[in-house]
Amino acid sequence: MSEANLKPGSTVYSVATGRVSIFSKASRDAVKYVSKLDGIIGVNVHDDFTLWFFDSANNAKMARNLMEDKGIACGKNICEFRVADDGVPEMVGGIE
């Protein structure tokens, strides 16, 4: 998983979770789990939340369901992003 997979012009889909902290074992375990899910291609960590990027809407939906089953708190929406020329994902809108 790397942001090198976020190619300009591509469409990616996000699942939001809570903040990731290296100081929390549960958080580190969640990162290990999510990083192995089908279609994961990037992650963007913010102060209050984390966006996990997937290669398709279907993989994002499946990942959210699997993450919730594992006890990882997820946001309700799957959001669509288009990767800009500089490699930064820009939100297009919510799909669900």
C-alpha positions in Angstrom: 0.0 0.0 0.0 1.4 3.3 -1.0 0.4 6.7 -2.2 2.4 5.9 -5.4 -0.7 3.9 -6.3 -2.7 7.2 -6.4 -2.2 7.9 -10.1 -3.3 11.3 -11.5 -6.7 11.1 -13.1 -7.7 7.9 -11.3 -10.8 7.6 -9.2 -10.5 6.2 -5.6 -13.0 5.7 -2.8 -12.6 6.4 0.9 -13.6 4.8 4.1 -13.2 7.1 7.2 -12.2 5.8 10.6 -11.1 7.4 13.8 -7.6 8.8 14.4 -4.7 6.3 14.1 -2.2 6.5 16.9 1.1 4.6 17.1 0.8 4.7 20.9 -2.4 2.5 20.8 -2.1 -1.2 20.4 -5.7 -1.4 19.1 -4.9 1.3 16.5 -1.7 -0.5 15.4 -3.7 -3.8 15.1 -6.3 -2.0 13.0 -3.7 -0.6 10.6 -2.2 -4.1 10.2 -5.7 -5.5 9.4 -6.9 -2.7 7.0 -3.6 -2.7 5.1 -4.3 -6.3 4.0 -7.8 -5.7 2.8 -8.6 -6.1 -1.0 -8.2 -3.0 -3.0 -6.4 -0.8 -0.4 -4.2 1.7 -2.2 -3.5 4.5 0.2 -4.1 6.2 3.5 -4.4 9.8 4.6 -4.1 10.4 8.4 -5.5 13.6 9.9 -5.6 14.8 13.5 -9.1 13.6 14.1 -9.8 11.0 11.4 -8.1 8.7 8.9 -9.2 8.2 5.2 -8.4 4.8 3.8 -8.4 4.8 -0.1 -9.6 1.8 -2.1 -9.5 1.1 -5.9 -13.2 0.6 -6.3 -16.5 1.5 -4.6 -17.2 -2.2 -4.1 -13.9 -2.8 -2.4 -14.5 0.2 -0.1 -18.0 -1.1 0.8 -16.7 -4.6 1.6 -13.7 -3.1 3.6 -16.1 -0.9 5.6 -18.2 -4.0 6.5 -15.2 -6.1 7.4 -13.7 -3.3 9.5 -17.0 -2.8 11.3 -17.2 -6.6 12.0 -13.7 -6.3 13.5 -14.9 -3.5 15.8 -13.3 -0.6 14.0 -15.5 2.4 14.1 -16.2 3.6 10.5 -17.9 6.6 9.0 -21.3 6.0 7.4 -20.4 7.3 3.9 -18.1 6.0 1.1 -16.8 9.0 -0.8 -15.4 9.3 -4.3 -12.2 11.2 -5.0 -10.4 12.0 -8.2 -6.6 12.1 -8.0 -5.3 15.5 -9.2 -2.2 16.1 -11.4 -0.2 16.6 -8.2 -1.2 13.2 -6.9 -3.5 14.6 -4.2 -7.0 13.1 -4.0 -9.8 15.7 -4.3 -13.3 14.8 -3.2 -15.9 14.5 -5.9 -18.8 13.5 -3.7 -20.4 10.8 -1.6 -21.7 7.7 -3.3 -23.6 6.2 -0.4 
